């Protein structure tokens, strides 16, 4: 166990080797998730890298380059808060159960990233005119049951996304240098996309003239169902109720609080429903910590009687997308953004 890793009673450990752990429900009430309570996703073991580790920038560029963390620290810095969700979050809500890590609801956190805009670094190598994607390769690698030999973690982004100012080479998380579990010494941070895009332990940045077709781009992190195969990209619109917590005892007057987020646009509406009826009540929206962070919502409700009740939240974003009532099943269990419920008992 590394010194900067949260103890098991802090995070809800899903797997110890490789280490995967969820944020506990108590941590999801804060606008910014404490570092020690932010979820951890690893596909292989955590690589041992030095602080002066170099990143190689190559491919379809006028000049290849290498950059160290120290050099990145001397470049103009940018900070932003962003909600990040693992693509497999809420996988346990799918039936039949898909393959993959058995995530419940806690593969989700909101962090403040600090570092250098990737576009500032790419300008130093001058991408060629026919570049279509940027490939990011990590230091972690290992065997996979459905692949030959050693597989290294790598994912690509469209060039337009890579050049957006909020796509960062992150050096710090929540004001402190990156911890080993969270990608030290340098990682990618891609607001609005599911967590697999924010490649940790970055070693190579390659500019490509053709779309990348590697293992984690075409065999994993894809929606695979009866309609075909589609890459996992931006986060789907979603919401959670954080207060009251599931299983809580309550009086008839309750204050409902929660968060809503989407990678496709700002949250424009959150409705809260009671039990399985078709009637929804509009919640009040608060201000998010940034345009890339989850939006708080709140509504005061008066329950009609004593007994057991089911609360549901349903978010809509600026693109017009609304959370579905039923789960969109896919073989690998990604992107579950169906309406969730919280059960409370009223005395």
C-alpha positions as CSV (number, residue, x, y, z in Angstrom):
1,X,0.0,0.0,0.0
2,X,1.4,3.4,-1.0
3,X,1.7,6.1,1.7
4,X,-0.8,8.4,-0.1
5,X,-3.5,5.7,-0.5
6,X,-6.6,6.1,1.6
7,X,-7.2,3.4,4.2
8,X,-9.9,0.8,3.4
9,X,-12.3,2.3,6.0
10,X,-12.1,5.6,4.0
11,X,-12.7,4.3,0.5
12,X,-15.0,1.3,-0.4
13,X,-12.5,-1.2,-1.8
14,X,-13.8,-3.0,-4.9
15,X,-10.5,-4.9,-5.7
16,X,-7.1,-4.8,-4.0
17,X,-5.0,-6.0,-6.9
18,X,-5.2,-4.0,-9.1
19,X,-6.5,-1.4,-6.6
20,X,-10.0,-0.1,-7.3
21,X,-12.1,1.7,-4.8
22,X,-15.2,3.8,-4.6
23,X,-15.9,7.1,-2.9
24,X,-18.2,6.5,0.1
25,X,-21.6,8.1,0.1
26,X,-20.6,10.6,2.8
27,X,-17.9,12.0,0.5
28,X,-20.3,12.8,-2.3
29,X,-22.1,15.6,-0.3
30,X,-19.2,18.0,-0.9
31,X,-18.8,20.2,-3.9
32,X,-15.1,19.1,-4.2
33,X,-14.4,15.5,-3.2
34,X,-11.5,15.3,-0.7
35,X,-8.5,13.6,-2.3
36,X,-8.4,10.8,0.2
37,X,-12.0,10.0,-0.6
38,X,-11.8,10.3,-4.4
39,X,-12.4,7.1,-6.3
40,X,-9.5,5.2,-7.7
41,X,-9.6,3.2,-11.0
42,X,-6.6,1.1,-12.1
43,X,-6.4,-1.5,-14.8
44,X,-3.0,-2.8,-13.8
45,X,-0.5,-2.1,-11.0
46,X,0.6,1.4,-10.1
47,X,3.9,2.1,-12.0
48,X,6.9,3.5,-10.1
49,X,7.9,6.7,-11.8
50,X,10.3,9.5,-10.7
51,X,9.3,13.1,-10.4
52,X,11.6,14.0,-13.4
53,X,9.9,11.4,-15.6
54,X,9.8,12.6,-19.3
55,X,6.9,12.6,-21.7
56,X,7.8,12.0,-25.3
57,X,5.8,14.0,-27.9
58,X,6.0,12.5,-31.4
59,X,4.2,11.3,-34.5
60,X,2.8,13.7,-37.1
61,X,4.6,16.8,-35.9
62,X,7.3,19.1,-37.4
63,X,9.6,18.4,-34.5
64,X,9.6,15.7,-31.8
65,X,10.1,16.8,-28.2
66,X,10.4,15.6,-24.6
67,X,9.0,17.4,-21.6
68,X,9.5,16.9,-17.9
69,X,7.3,17.7,-15.0
70,X,9.8,20.5,-14.0
71,X,9.4,22.0,-17.5
72,X,5.6,21.8,-17.3
73,X,5.7,23.6,-13.9
74,X,7.4,26.6,-15.5
75,X,4.7,27.0,-18.2
76,X,1.5,29.0,-17.6
77,X,-0.7,27.1,-15.2
78,X,-4.5,26.7,-15.3
79,X,-6.9,25.3,-12.6
80,X,-10.4,24.0,-13.0
81,X,-12.9,21.9,-11.1
82,X,-14.5,19.0,-13.0
83,X,-16.7,16.0,-12.2
84,X,-15.2,12.7,-13.2
85,X,-17.2,9.5,-13.4
86,X,-15.9,6.0,-14.3
87,X,-17.7,4.7,-17.4
88,X,-18.6,1.6,-15.4
89,X,-20.2,3.4,-12.5
90,X,-23.5,1.8,-11.5
91,X,-22.7,-1.4,-13.4
92,X,-24.3,-3.4,-10.5
93,X,-27.6,-1.8,-11.5
94,X,-27.6,-3.7,-14.9
95,X,-29.3,-7.1,-15.4
96,X,-27.9,-9.4,-16.5
97,X,-24.7,-8.4,-14.8
98,X,-22.1,-7.3,-17.3
99,X,-18.4,-8.2,-17.1
100,X,-16.1,-5.7,-15.4
101,X,-15.4,-4.3,-12.0
102,X,-18.5,-4.5,-9.8
103,X,-19.0,-0.7,-9.3
104,X,-22.0,0.5,-7.3
105,X,-22.5,4.2,-7.2
106,X,-19.2,5.6,-5.9
107,X,-16.9,5.6,-9.0
108,X,-17.6,9.3,-9.1
109,X,-15.8,12.4,-7.7
110,X,-15.3,16.1,-8.4
111,X,-11.7,17.3,-8.2
112,X,-9.9,20.5,-8.9
113,X,-7.1,19.9,-11.4
114,X,-4.1,22.2,-11.9
115,X,-1.6,22.0,-14.7
116,X,-0.8,23.1,-18.3
117,X,-3.3,23.3,-21.2
118,X,-2.4,20.5,-23.5
119,X,-2.7,22.8,-26.5
120,X,0.1,24.9,-25.2
121,X,2.4,21.9,-25.2
122,X,1.3,20.7,-28.6
123,X,2.0,24.1,-30.1
124,X,5.7,23.6,-29.3
125,X,5.9,20.6,-31.7
126,X,3.6,22.1,-34.5
127,X,1.1,19.4,-35.5
128,X,0.9,18.6,-39.2
129,X,-2.2,19.5,-41.1
130,X,-3.5,16.0,-41.5
131,X,-3.6,15.1,-37.8
132,X,-7.0,13.7,-36.7
133,X,-6.3,12.3,-33.2
134,X,-3.9,12.5,-30.3
135,X,-2.9,9.2,-28.6
136,X,-2.0,9.1,-24.9
137,X,0.0,6.2,-23.6
138,X,0.5,5.4,-20.0
139,X,3.2,3.6,-18.0
140,X,0.9,0.9,-16.7
141,X,0.6,-2.4,-18.5
142,X,-0.2,-6.0,-18.0
143,X,-1.9,-9.2,-19.5
144,X,-5.5,-9.4,-20.5
145,X,-7.5,-12.5,-20.9
146,X,-8.8,-11.5,-24.3
147,X,-5.5,-10.1,-25.8
148,X,-2.1,-11.5,-26.6
149,X,1.0,-10.5,-24.7
150,X,1.3,-7.4,-22.5
151,X,-1.3,-4.6,-23.1
152,X,-0.4,-1.0,-22.3
153,X,-3.1,1.4,-21.3
154,X,-3.6,3.9,-24.1
155,X,-6.5,6.1,-25.3
156,X,-6.9,8.7,-28.0
157,X,-8.9,12.0,-28.3
158,X,-10.0,13.8,-31.4
159,X,-7.7,16.6,-32.2
160,X,-10.4,19.2,-31.6
161,X,-10.9,17.9,-28.0
162,X,-7.1,17.8,-27.4
163,X,-6.8,21.4,-28.3
164,X,-9.6,22.7,-26.1
165,X,-8.1,24.9,-23.3
166,X,-9.6,22.9,-20.5
167,X,-7.9,19.6,-21.6
168,X,-5.0,19.6,-19.1
169,X,-1.7,17.9,-18.4
170,X,-2.5,17.8,-14.7
171,X,0.3,18.1,-12.1
172,X,-1.9,18.7,-9.0
173,X,-5.2,17.5,-7.6
174,X,-7.1,19.6,-5.1
175,X,-4.1,21.9,-4.6
176,X,-1.5,19.1,-3.9
177,X,0.9,17.2,-6.1
178,X,-0.7,14.2,-7.7
179,X,-0.7,11.1,-5.6
180,X,0.6,7.8,-7.1
181,X,-2.9,6.3,-7.3
182,X,-4.2,9.4,-9.2
183,X,-1.5,9.4,-11.9
184,X,1.7,11.0,-10.6
185,X,3.9,12.6,-11.8
186,X,1.7,13.8,-14.8
187,X,-1.7,12.7,-16.0
188,X,-4.3,13.9,-18.5
189,X,-7.5,15.5,-17.3
190,X,-10.4,15.7,-19.8
191,X,-13.4,17.5,-18.4
192,X,-16.8,16.2,-19.7
193,X,-15.5,12.8,-20.7
194,X,-15.7,9.5,-18.7
195,X,-12.7,8.8,-16.6
196,X,-10.9,6.4,-19.1
197,X,-10.0,9.5,-21.3
198,X,-8.0,11.1,-18.5
199,X,-5.0,8.8,-18.9
200,X,-2.8,8.5,-15.8
201,X,1.0,8.0,-15.6
202,X,1.5,9.6,-19.0
203,X,4.6,8.6,-20.9
204,X,3.9,9.3,-24.6
205,X,1.8,11.7,-26.6
206,X,1.5,10.8,-30.3
207,X,-0.2,12.8,-33.0
208,X,-2.0,10.4,-35.5
209,X,-3.1,10.7,-39.1
210,X,-5.7,7.9,-38.6
211,X,-8.0,6.9,-35.8
212,X,-6.4,4.8,-33.1
213,X,-7.7,1.1,-32.9
214,X,-5.9,-0.2,-29.8
215,X,-7.3,-2.5,-27.1
216,X,-8.7,0.2,-24.8
217,X,-10.2,2.0,-27.8
218,X,-11.9,-0.8,-29.6
219,X,-12.2,-3.8,-27.3
220,X,-12.8,-2.0,-24.0
221,X,-14.6,1.3,-23.2
222,X,-17.1,0.7,-26.0
223,X,-20.9,0.4,-25.9
224,X,-21.4,-3.1,-27.3
225,X,-25.0,-4.2,-27.8
226,X,-27.4,-5.5,-30.4
227,X,-27.0,-2.3,-32.4
228,X,-23.3,-2.7,-32.8
229,X,-20.2,-1.1,-31.2
230,X,-19.8,2.6,-30.3
231,X,-16.9,4.2,-28.4
232,X,-17.5,5.5,-24.9
233,X,-16.8,9.3,-24.9
234,X,-18.6,12.0,-23.1
235,X,-20.5,11.5,-19.8
236,X,-24.2,11.0,-20.2
237,X,-26.6,13.3,-18.3
238,X,-27.1,12.0,-14.7
239,X,-28.1,12.9,-11.2
240,X,-27.9,11.6,-7.6
241,X,-29.7,12.3,-4.4
242,X,-27.2,12.8,-1.5
243,X,-29.7,13.8,1.2
244,X,-31.6,11.9,2.5
245,X,-29.4,8.9,2.2
246,X,-30.7,5.5,1.1
247,X,-32.4,3.7,4.0
248,X,-32.7,6.9,6.2
249,X,-35.5,7.4,8.8
250,X,-37.2,10.7,8.3
251,X,-40.1,12.9,9.4
252,X,-42.8,14.0,6.9
253,X,-40.9,17.2,6.0
254,X,-37.8,16.5,4.1
255,X,-35.1,18.6,2.3
256,X,-33.8,16.8,-0.8
257,X,-30.3,17.7,-2.0
258,X,-28.2,16.2,-4.8
259,X,-26.0,16.8,-7.8
260,X,-26.5,16.6,-11.6
261,X,-23.9,16.6,-14.3
262,X,-23.4,15.9,-18.0
263,X,-20.6,16.0,-20.5
264,X,-22.9,17.3,-23.2
265,X,-23.9,20.6,-21.7
266,X,-25.0,22.6,-18.7
267,X,-27.8,21.1,-16.4
268,X,-31.0,23.0,-17.2
269,X,-33.5,21.1,-15.0
270,X,-33.7,18.5,-12.3
271,X,-37.1,16.9,-11.3
272,X,-37.7,14.9,-8.2
273,X,-40.3,12.2,-8.1
274,X,-42.1,10.4,-5.3
275,X,-42.6,6.6,-5.5
276,X,-43.4,5.2,-9.0
277,X,-46.0,7.9,-10.1
278,X,-45.7,10.0,-13.2
279,X,-45.7,13.3,-11.4
280,X,-42.4,15.1,-10.9
281,X,-41.6,18.3,-9.0
282,X,-38.9,20.8,-10.3
283,X,-36.0,21.3,-7.9
284,X,-34.1,24.6,-7.5
285,X,-30.6,24.6,-9.2
286,X,-27.6,26.1,-7.5
287,X,-24.3,27.3,-9.1
288,X,-21.7,24.7,-9.9
289,X,-18.1,25.2,-8.9
290,X,-17.2,25.5,-12.6
291,X,-18.8,24.9,-16.0
292,X,-17.3,21.3,-15.8
293,X,-18.5,20.5,-12.3
294,X,-21.8,19.0,-11.1
295,X,-24.7,21.3,-10.4
296,X,-26.4,21.2,-7.0
297,X,-30.1,20.9,-6.7
298,X,-32.5,21.2,-3.8
299,X,-36.2,20.8,-3.1
300,X,-38.3,20.8,0.2
301,X,-41.0,18.2,0.2
302,X,-43.9,17.4,2.5
303,X,-44.7,13.7,2.5
304,X,-48.4,12.7,2.7
305,X,-48.2,10.0,5.4
306,X,-46.0,7.7,7.4
307,X,-44.5,4.7,5.7
308,X,-41.9,3.8,3.1
309,X,-41.2,6.2,0.2
310,X,-39.0,6.1,-2.9
311,X,-37.4,9.3,-4.1
312,X,-36.1,9.7,-7.6
313,X,-34.2,12.4,-9.4
314,X,-34.1,13.1,-13.2
315,X,-31.8,15.6,-14.9
316,X,-31.9,17.3,-18.2
317,X,-29.0,19.1,-19.9
318,X,-28.7,21.9,-22.5
319,X,-28.5,19.4,-25.4
320,X,-32.1,18.3,-24.5
321,X,-31.0,14.9,-23.2
322,X,-32.8,13.6,-20.1
323,X,-32.1,10.6,-17.9
324,X,-34.0,7.5,-19.0
325,X,-36.3,5.6,-16.7
326,X,-34.8,2.3,-17.7
327,X,-31.2,1.1,-18.0
328,X,-29.7,0.9,-21.5
329,X,-27.9,-2.5,-21.2
330,X,-24.7,-3.2,-22.9
331,X,-22.3,-6.2,-22.6
332,X,-19.5,-4.3,-20.9
333,X,-21.7,-2.3,-18.6
334,X,-20.8,1.2,-19.4
335,X,-22.7,4.5,-19.2
336,X,-25.6,3.6,-16.9
337,X,-27.4,6.9,-16.4
338,X,-30.8,5.6,-15.7
339,X,-32.9,7.3,-12.9
340,X,-31.8,6.1,-9.5
341,X,-33.8,5.9,-6.4
342,X,-33.4,6.5,-2.6
343,X,-35.7,4.6,-0.2
344,X,-36.6,6.4,3.1
345,X,-38.9,5.4,6.0
346,X,-41.1,8.1,7.5
347,X,-42.2,7.7,11.1
